Amino acid sequence: MIYIRLLVVLLYELLLLIAISFVVGFLFLIFFDSFENDFLRYLHQLLIWAAWGAYFVISWKKFGQTLPMRSWKFKINLESTSYKYLLLRYIKVSIFWIFFPFNFLAVLILKNKFLHDIKTQNQIIDVRNKPSNK
């Protein structure tokens, strides 16, 4: 059941990333007015990737989880919350998501760890049944 919830989190995350991409694309077109040459296309892609990174790094720094993870009661057990560590984590995540099917299978095999978490102590934690600190 946890894996179905994790898949729903990933789909919810995809919707948020699409929304961020639309906002970045809209702002890009306001300033540059077109994608006439390769440089502008690559710049647009880099800006979208950077905006996604800002979203993830800020979410991980502030809450230890993203909005979909909060909604479905998951949290990442992070080794460190420094910006340098989180930025390197985002770069690793970006590289390893090229291998999406293998990355998702790794969660099933490695007990809630993605491929980019193999050498770290990071793990996805289900916080549904954890007592709150109220």
Steps between C-alpha positions, in 0.01 A plus 500: 500500500787735575627466143165603354502806725857574390398477134212744569749736666720484189202578274396790725860622490490482120193728494679756715810487281286553189343805667844638590610442139202695368573795729869503405411467132252786524754727670765397249274593207423837660870585512632331185189488279596176319725195475663609174840346550657206681648718774156623607359146498784372717469800730128430537567136589769602748265748667229236535751256651622771740142588601429135573820488704398808698163339574658176621786654697274749678243229579765262630670774703185637657287188553710193413231415246321645198133597477385161362702323766329708769159418353568125492694496830850418381824658611863469392749411770773745393861463607549877499290808426775731377437666166818346356390148592145556371625650173730201443206272584288678236773455239524128584122467485497668159761263363343184639146583386617441146468135600143534633386138471812372674479776760143410587586129516785588735244633748333159501826308536705729726228566759394860428829618353545639151818439299641840595463409871706181490817650652319729745279438799204668329178305502131569440309471826126444540387747769128411510519322832759720666373697803492876448683740731193699598 
